[in-house]
Amino acid sequence: MKKMLFVINPKAGRTTIKSSLFEMLNMFSNGGYMIEVYTTKGPGDAAKYINRFGRRYDLVVCAGGDGTLDDTVTGVMKLARRTKKMLPIGYIPCGSTNDFARSLRISREPVEAARDVLEGDAVPIDIGRIANHYFAYIAAFGAFTDISYSTPQKLKNMLGHSAYILEVFKKLTSLKTYKIRADFDGRVATGEYIYGQITNSLSVGGFRTIGTKHMSFCDGKFECLLIRKPDNVAEFQKIINSILTNDLSQELIVYEKASHILIEGQEEIPWTVDGEFGGNLRKADIFNLKKAVSLVLYDKSNYVDLPDYE
């Protein structure tokens, strides 16, 4: 009989899976799995457990938010480096925003998502590495990037996505800028920026990201965005309009596709990685690890295996 590790974050999201847990376990059991349930105790816990005990299992399924998925990916990658065993991942999104699940059309209904894990196929997905940290879909710095981990969990559970919007308005008056040099596969940008993101997702913060027309989850390239410091209200409005209209042509926005990104600041820069604090780095060396993990998908309409896009 196949063995499944079912990782659950009991604190994630406003919608608990408690009412659906028995039905999901019964479904997995009828699907031919012997199941071990592991409830996480805090950030990084799932990664440690998977790295230590993952060799016992044929599949790991995680139920939680983007941070839980990040921990699962990290544990799977560390296990693979240590033992050469690569566990496929099933994802049941239960967080407040669930950007990666939204991008890959993974159901937010726990029972339906569980059924899709049983009926879906494992497909290869790119992931990232920044410093010694793996990430599933985004590494970012600058304006508003700390909102996901600084917003109180109780507020996120009560208000969902609206809680993030409230935090955005609180921070509009205190935007910080960073003087950086960014190298995207040899193409260099320098200047003063209020925001930067390296992503493999159609959605960030619950909103569709710009520059995703040629995006693939497994092409070995990240979608990279930098937003320059606006000098006045008119320029700030240009930036907002560009984001809303998916317009990459104006000079305040730098957009690149790259597999290796090096961002160096004149000071340490706080990074957010998959919605969690990723550390303060003066030099961020970021790599796309092409098709490094296998994610089980049922609806593959947003999953397109494009050739490398230049």
N, C-alpha and C positions, 0 to 999 in steps of 0.2 A: 504493500500500500504506500502511495506517495505521502510525503510529510510536508505540512505547511506550517510556517511560523506566521501567526496573525498578530501584528503589532498594533496596539490601540493607544492613542493619546486621549485619555479620559477628559482632558480639559479643553480640547480643541472645539472651537465653533459654537454657534448658538443652537445647533441641532444635534442633540445627543444620539448616539447609535444604540443606547441601552435598550430601547423598545424593539430594535430590529436585530439585536445580537443573537438571540436564540434562532431566529429564522435564517440568519446568515450562516451560523455554525452548522445548522442542519443541512443547509444547501451545500456547503463545502464538504460535509461528511458524505452526503449522497453523491457528490461529485468524485468521490474516491480518495479523499484526503484524510489523513490522521492529523489533527490540528492541535497545536500548542498556542495558547493565547498569552501574550506578554503585554502588560500595561506599562507605559513609560512613566518614569519618575521625574523627568525633567529634560531640558535640552541636552542632547548628546548621548542620552541613555540608550536609545534604540541602536545607535551606531556601535556603541561598545558591545551590546548584547549580540548583535548580528555578527560583528567581527569575531567574537569569542566562540559563539555556538552555531554559526550559520552553516557549517559543514553538515549538520544533521538533516538539513531540509532540502526539499526540491523546489520550493516556491516561498517567497516572503510577500505577504500582503500587509500593507500599512493603512490604517484608518486614522485620519487626522488632517491637519492643514499642511501648507507648503513647508513649514519647518519640520514636520514629521516626515514628509517625503524626502527632504534634504538629509535628515539623519539616516533614513533608510538607504538612500543612495550612497552616503558616506560609508556606512557599515558594509554594504555590498562591495564597494570598491576596495576597501581595506582588506576584506576577506579574500577577494580575488588576487590582490597583490601578495598576500601571505600564503595562500593555499592553491591558487590557480582555479578555484571553484567560483563560477559566476552564477549567482542566483537571479532568476527572473523576478521582476517586481510587479505586483498588482497594487492598484491604488484605489482606495475608497475615500474621496474627499469629504471632510467634515469640518473644515475651517471656515473662517469668515469671508475670505476672498477667493482662495483656490485658483490662482492665476494659471498654473500649469494644467490643472484639470479642465478649466474653461477652454484653454487653447487646444487641448486634445480631445475635447467633446466627451470627457468622462462624466458619467451621470453623477449628480449630487444627491440622488436618492440612494441611501446605503444598500438596500436590497437589490436594486437594479444594478448598481455598480458591482456588487458581489457576483451577481449572475453574469455580468459582462466579463469578469475575471475568469470565470469557468468556461465561458464560450468564446473568449477572445484568443488572439494570437500574440505571441511575444515578438515585438519588433525592436530593432536597434534604435537607440536614442543617443544623441550627443549629450555629454555633460561637461562641466567646466571645473577647472582647478585654479584657485587663487591662493598663493602662498602654499600652505599645507592643507587647505580646506577644499573639499569638493562641493560643487553646487549643481542643482538640477536645472535651473533656468535663468537666474539673474544674479549678477553682482553689480552694485550701484553705489554711487556716492553723491553727496550734495543735497539739494533742496528736497525735503520731505522724505528722504530715504529712511530716516529713523522712525517714521510714524508707525510702521507695522509692529515693531518691537517695543516702542515706547507707549503705545496706546494700551491702557489697562485691559487685561483679559476679560474682566467682568463687563466692561463697556463694549468690547467686541462681541461678546456673547449676546448682549442685550440688543445692540443696534446693528450688528453685522457691518456691512460696508459703510453705512452712514457714520459709524464711529471714526473711520479714517478721514472722511470728509471734514468732520468737526476739527480733527487735529490739523488738517491742512490749513484751515482758516486761522487757527491760532498761531501758525508759524509764518504766515505771509510777510509779516513785518520784520523778520529777522533772518533774511536769506544771507548765507555766507558764500563767499567766492573762494575759488582755489586756483592758484597759478600752477599750471601743469605742463608737462611735455608728454604727449601721447603718441605711441608708435603702433600703427596697425599694419602688421606684416610689411614693415618698411615704409609705410606712408605716415608722415609725421604731421601732427597738429600741435601748436603751442598757443598759449594764451591764458586768459582768466575765465573760468567757467563756474556756473552755479549748479550744474548737474551733469552726471555721466552715468551711462548704463551699458552693460555688456549682457546681452540677453539671448535666449533661445526660446522665445515665447511669443504668442500673439497677444497676450494680455499682461499688463503690469498694473498692480494696484486696482484691479477691477476694470481698467480701461484698455481698449485696444491700442497696441503700440504702433508708432509710426514706422515706416520703412519695412513693412512685413510683406510687401507684394511678392518678393522673390524668396521668402523665408522657407526653409526646410528644417525639420527637427533632427536631420541626420546627414547634413552635407559637410560637416566639419568646419562650419563657419558660424561665428556669432554675428548678430546684428548689433552694431556699436553706435551709440549716440552721445554726443556732447552738446550742451547748450551753453553758449557764451554769455558772459555777463551783460545784461542790457544796461545802457547808459541813461535811459529815460523811460517814461511810461509808454511812449509810442513803440519803442523797441520791445518792451515786455509784451505788449499787445500783439506784435508780430510773431513772437514766439508762441503765444497761446493760439493764434490763428493757424500757425504752421502745424501745431500738434493736432488741432481739431480737424484740419483739412488734409492731413497726411502729406503736407508739402515740405519737401526736403531741399528746395532750391535756394532758400534765402540764406544770407551769409552768417546769421546768428546760430545756425545749426550745423554741426559736423556729423555726417553719417558715413559709416564704413562697414564693410563686411570683412572679417578677419578671423584667423585661427589662433594667432598669437598676438596678444596685446600687452604692451608695457606702458604703464602710467606712472610717471614720477612727479611728485609734488615738491614745492619748496618747504612744505611742512607735512607732518603726518596727516593723513586723510582718513576719516572714519568711513568704513565700508559696511554696506548691508548685503548679506548673502542669503537669498531665498527667504527674505523677510525677517532674518535674525541678524544681530550684530556680528559682523565678520572681522572686527579688529581695526586698529589704527595702523595704517601703512604709509610710509613715505614712498615706497617703491612697490607697486602692485604688478606682479608678473602673472598674466592670466593665459591659460591654455585651453583650447577646445579639444576635448578627448573624443574623437569621432567614433560614433556608434559604440560607446564604451559600456553601456548597460542595456538590458532588455526590459522593456515595459510592456505589459499585457494590455492590448487595446481590442475593443470590439468594434467601435465606430472609428474607422480609419479615414474618414472623409477629409480631415485636416492634416493627416499624416501623408506627406508626399516625399518620396525618396528621389529628390532631384539630384542631378550631377552637381559637382562643385560649381558654384556661381561666382563669377568674377565681375 
